[in-house]
Amino acid sequence: MTTTYTFDIFSSLDGFGSFNENGDWGGYWGKQGPELLAHRLAVYSEPQRMVLGADTYRQFAEMLADSTENSDVRDPWVTSMRNLPATVISSTLHAPLDWPDATLVRGDAVDLVTRLKKESPLPLRSHGSLSLNHALMAAGLVDRVQVTLFPVITGKTGTEPIFQGVADYDLELLESRTLDGHTLELIYRPIPH
């Protein structure tokens, strides 16, 4: 039996995962609220293993190193995520990693995640890691795509289109919820079209 793999991503309505230096949105595009933060904490308090690519690991490590105890970056759910066991897939990083329970692995991501899905007693989750998750979707290894859709359009400042370059998929809606009256969380099962 294999465990589930969830690709968890934040997005603007127009499909961007981030914004450039000209965007003055702030964290969560300025749309975080108590329901969103409590829900994220509940999701990341569940036993699971994080799977991160090198770029996302570097972004998290840099963001956390540059933050203070009172900044949005250290929301309780982020702290909970950082305390989960993690597998970081990279050919460029070197141990030790600045993540309490991280294992650095080298090799083909598809092969590594195929093995993890067979061997891990915990569900697998990746937050971000676009190129990694695009490759895993193409290989049929992503069981769920969890998109947290923020009510903004970032046409001028948006960067990192979250699904640019992936194949076509039909999406079976598994769950949906509205958080703080304006942010949507949509969980889909991707089915190659």
N, C-alpha and C positions, 0 to 999 in steps of 0.2 A: 504494500500500500504506500502511496506517496502522499506527502503533505502538501498543503496548498501554498501557492505563491501569490502575493498581492503586490501589485505595482501601485503605489500610493503617490499621488501628485497633486499639487496646488495649481490652479489655473485661473487666469482672467477669462471673462466671457468669450473673448476672441482667441483663446487658445494659447496664451503665452504663460510660461512658468516663472517669468521674472521681468524686470524692467531695467532700463539703462540709467546711467548717472543723471540724465535729465528728468527722470521721473521722481517726483517728490512724494511718492505714495507712502513710504514707510513700510514696516513689516506687515504682512497679511494685507497689503494694499490699503492699510488703515481701516479694515473692516472686521477686525477680530472683536469678539464679544464673549461674554461669560459662558454661553452655551457651547460655542466652538471650542474654547479652551478646555472646558470640562469634558467635552466629548473626546477631544484628542488625547487628554490624559487617560480617560477610560480605555481607549483603543490601545495606547502604548503602555498601559499597566498590565495588559494580558501577556502571558508567557509567549514569546515568539523570538525568532532570530532575524536580525537585520542583515540585509545583503546590500552592500554599497560598492559602487565603482570608485576608482581613484579620485576623479574630479569632485564627486559629491563628498567623499570623505574629506578631501582637502578643504572644500568650502565650509563644511561643518566645523572642522578643527580650527580653521582661521576665524570663523565667525564667533565661536565660543571663546577662543583665546583673546579676542579683541573686546569681548563683552564684560559687563560688570554684573554683579549679583542682581541688580535691580533692572536690567535691560530686558526688553521683550524677547531677546534671543534666549534667555534662560527661563522661558516659561516652563512650568512644571512638566508638561508633556515632553518637551525637548530633553530635559534632564532624565525623565523616565526612559526615553528612547536611547539616550546615550548609555544608560546603565543596562540595556539589554545586550545579550551576546550578539556579536556581529561578525560577519564574514566580509572582508574587504578584498575585492578581486583587483589585482594590480600587478603590472610588470615594472612599474616605475617607483613605487613606494618601498621603503625599507623599514623593518621592525627596529625598535618597538614603536607601535602606534599610540597616539594619545587618545585612547578609547579604552575604558576599563577592562572590557572582556572581548577584545577584537582578535580575530585570527586573520593574518595576511596570507592570501593564497595566490599563486601564480598559475597561469594556464588559460585554456579556453573557457570563457564564461559559460557557454552552453554546456560543456562537459561538466564543469564544476557544479552548476546549479542542478543539472540532471542528477548528479550524485547526491547533492544536498537534499533534493526532494525525496529521494529514496531512503536516505539515512537519518535525516533530522527528525527527532521526536517532536519538534516544535514547528508550528506554521512559520513560513518565511514571509518577510515583508521588506520592501525597498521603498524608501521615500526619496524621490528625485531620481538620480542616476539614469538620465534619459537614454544615452547611447546603449548602456548595458541593458535596460529594459526593452528597448526597441529590438535588440538582438534576441532577447529571451522571448518576446512576443512572436517574432518570426519563427522561432524554433518550437512554438506551441507550449512553452513552459509557464506562461503567465495565466493563472486561473481566474484572477480578479483584477480589474482596473478600478481603483478607487480615486475618483476625481473630486476634489473639493473646489467648487466653482464660486469664485468671489465676484460680486456684482460690480465689476469695473470693465471698461474697454480701454486697452492700452495700445491703441493704434499707432501712436507716435513714439512711445517709449518702450513698448513690449519687446522682450528678447526671449530666446529659447522657446520656440514653438514646440509644444509638448509632444505632438505627434507628426512632426514634419519628417517625411521620408519613410514612414511605416507603410505597410501594405494596407489594403482595404479590409475592414472587419465589420461584421454585424455585431451589435452589442445587445446582450440579454440583460435587462435591468433586474438585479437581484435585490437591491435595497436603495431607498432614497430617504433623505431627511432634510428639513430646513433648519438651519441653526441661526439663532439671533434674528429671526424674521427676514433674513436676506441672503444668507450664504447657503448654497446647496452642496450636499454630499451625495454623490451618485456612485453606486458600486455595480459594476457590470461584469459579465462573463464575456470575454472576447471570443468571437467565432470567425475564423477566416472566411472571407466572402468569395 
